[in-house]
């Protein structure tokens, strides 16, 4: 839209079916988004209109809500779903607080998708070989790129906490500061968009796939969660003596009750399960533990006032609005139903069958399809539409024969 049109308040409308558009560009049958495929109104959030600092010509981006023309948020909108979850907390006088940790890879351009990704050539003329994890000099070869990333984050008002080189070859992680869940989802979305755009300017490719390289750790989007009282700001996970509260236990119980049903919301792509089934600190379980990275639900070491629950299941490829909404909705379900968690685990452990999670997209969609809890929390229209869209993507994947199949199976009798 032109700046003049936007400032005049001209309404921007969008076909309803676009909210279920597949990653390949196609759509599920029209019955999943209304056979007429009527319009929605895109309503800009006044707090999320940003000049794009990396653009040579003046451009801006406005994060919008997708509202029905009759009024109210569309049930197919993931941002709307997150706002509804936050509102359900407010009914109890509670406000969730979250932070996201996003991992990503920086690669050289990959013009042939049949070939593996490669790290870029740095200022030293060399490609990283995997020996830079957690090094203070690990990003020197990419300093011009990261310098512009930091400047653009500041221009967009994206406060960052810590930044580091992660375990993978040319893999990095940034932690965003904790705050309101909707704000953090917006910031995570903007940060991923920023990364992609700035990388293109520098002749690089940022990849947020869950598992872009074999034999290498995947990329996560861990979600740290706590809950405070509206007004006082007190963390309800900790009592006056600094001990965990029953609400803390019930929140974990709700997470455990929902993680398996919601796996397809946290791990939305075929590639997501490459990360979960080769778990380099990427647990595919609903166990919980104090400071154990092998558990899907980790309680980081912290002061009592900062007590929180880290959901380690989502990958970097997850929709931040949907992943945060699903995680918080599960926790609130546990609080409302006073669900008790399993016993905490420590050290090496075997995952009980009832706390194991689906290991393929097909299995995760089948679990979501059977989930009454998902329909209660997100509505049948959203769940059925999401499953329909992801089924189209899964079918597209199975329409192709992979190099592994040709290499290994062609010679079999």
NORHUQUI-V597739 format. One record per run of one state. SS is the DSSP state (hx for helix, st for strand, lp for the rest). FROM is the first residue (numbers start at 1). TO is the last residue. If there is no record, write none. Layout:
BEGIN
ss: [SS;SS]
from: [FROM;FROM]
to: [TO;TO]
END
This chain:
BEGIN
ss: [lp;hx;lp;st;hx;lp;hx;lp;st;lp;st;lp;st;lp;hx;lp;st;lp;st;lp;st;lp;st;lp;hx;lp;st;lp;st;lp;st;hx;lp;st;lp;st;lp;st;lp;st;lp;st;lp;hx;lp;hx;lp;hx;lp;st;lp;st;lp;st;lp;hx;lp;st;lp;st;lp;hx;lp;hx;st;lp;hx;lp;hx;lp;hx;lp;hx;lp]
from: [1;3;8;12;16;21;30;33;39;52;60;69;73;74;78;92;94;109;119;120;121;122;127;128;140;157;160;166;171;177;179;181;202;204;208;220;230;235;236;238;239;244;245;246;260;263;267;272;277;285;286;288;291;297;300;304;307;309;312;315;316;320;338;353;356;357;361;370;372;379;380;399;403;410]
to: [2;7;11;15;20;29;32;38;51;59;68;72;73;77;91;93;108;118;119;120;121;126;127;139;156;159;165;170;176;178;180;201;203;207;219;229;234;235;237;238;243;244;245;259;262;266;271;276;284;285;287;290;296;299;303;306;308;311;314;315;319;337;352;355;356;360;369;371;378;379;398;402;409;413]
END
